[in-house]
Amino acid sequence: DVSGLGIKLLEVNMQGPGSGRDAVVRALQSAGLNISVLRDITPIPHNGCRPPKKRRV
């Protein structure tokens, strides 16, 4: 699909944890695409909102 469009280099932005992150990179490389930039854009708070209080059981 992508080879017909003439795309050879990719910039990949990943967000959030999970096992799918590695699987996506491996699938893109096995498809013959070169990954030029692999960026992690997971949002990290800089002491923003106060978290909810702890649950007492």
C-alpha positions as a printed NumPy array, in Angstrom:
array([[  0.   ,   0.   ,   0.   ],
       [  2.566,   2.537,   1.119],
       [  5.202,   1.567,  -1.441],
       [  2.886,   2.712,  -4.229],
       [  2.787,   6.175,  -2.678],
       [  6.573,   6.499,  -2.771],
       [  7.05 ,   6.768,   1.006],
       [ 10.456,   5.555,   2.151],
       [ 11.181,   7.403,   5.411],
       [  8.838,   7.678,   8.385],
       [  8.643,   9.799,  11.505],
       [  6.826,   7.814,  14.203],
       [  5.223,   9.516,  17.23 ],
       [  4.195,   7.174,  20.049],
       [  2.005,   8.028,  23.004],
       [  1.369,   6.006,  26.149],
       [  2.799,   2.76 ,  27.51 ],
       [  2.015,  -0.679,  26.161],
       [  3.292,  -3.696,  24.311],
       [  1.919,  -2.398,  21.022],
       [  4.683,   0.185,  20.76 ],
       [  7.357,  -2.38 ,  19.923],
       [  5.017,  -4.32 ,  17.653],
       [  4.28 ,  -1.243,  15.542],
       [  7.966,  -0.47 ,  15.025],
       [  8.736,  -4.077,  14.074],
       [  5.789,  -4.204,  11.658],
       [  6.847,  -0.996,   9.92 ],
       [ 10.433,  -2.191,   9.568],
       [  9.362,  -5.594,   8.244],
       [  7.234,  -3.792,   5.643],
       [ 10.462,  -2.321,   4.259],
       [ 10.046,   1.195,   5.63 ],
       [ 12.897,   3.118,   7.227],
       [ 12.109,   4.951,  10.46 ],
       [ 14.042,   8.216,  10.602],
       [ 12.636,   9.603,  13.883],
       [ 11.05 ,   7.674,  16.75 ],
       [  9.5  ,  10.116,  19.22 ],
       [  7.767,   9.505,  22.572],
       [  5.045,  12.12 ,  23.104],
       [  3.472,  10.695,  26.269],
       [  1.965,  13.575,  28.258],
       [  3.697,  14.036,  31.615],
       [  2.19 ,  16.503,  34.109],
       [  4.475,  19.135,  35.629],
       [  2.614,  19.152,  38.971],
       [ -0.68 ,  20.078,  37.367],
       [ -3.982,  18.958,  38.857],
       [ -4.147,  17.411,  42.317],
       [ -4.749,  13.638,  42.099],
       [ -7.838,  12.12 ,  43.716],
       [ -7.568,  11.082,  47.362],
       [ -6.463,   7.536,  48.168],
       [ -9.153,   4.905,  48.536],
       [ -9.664,   3.536,  52.032],
       [-11.095,   0.051,  52.328]])
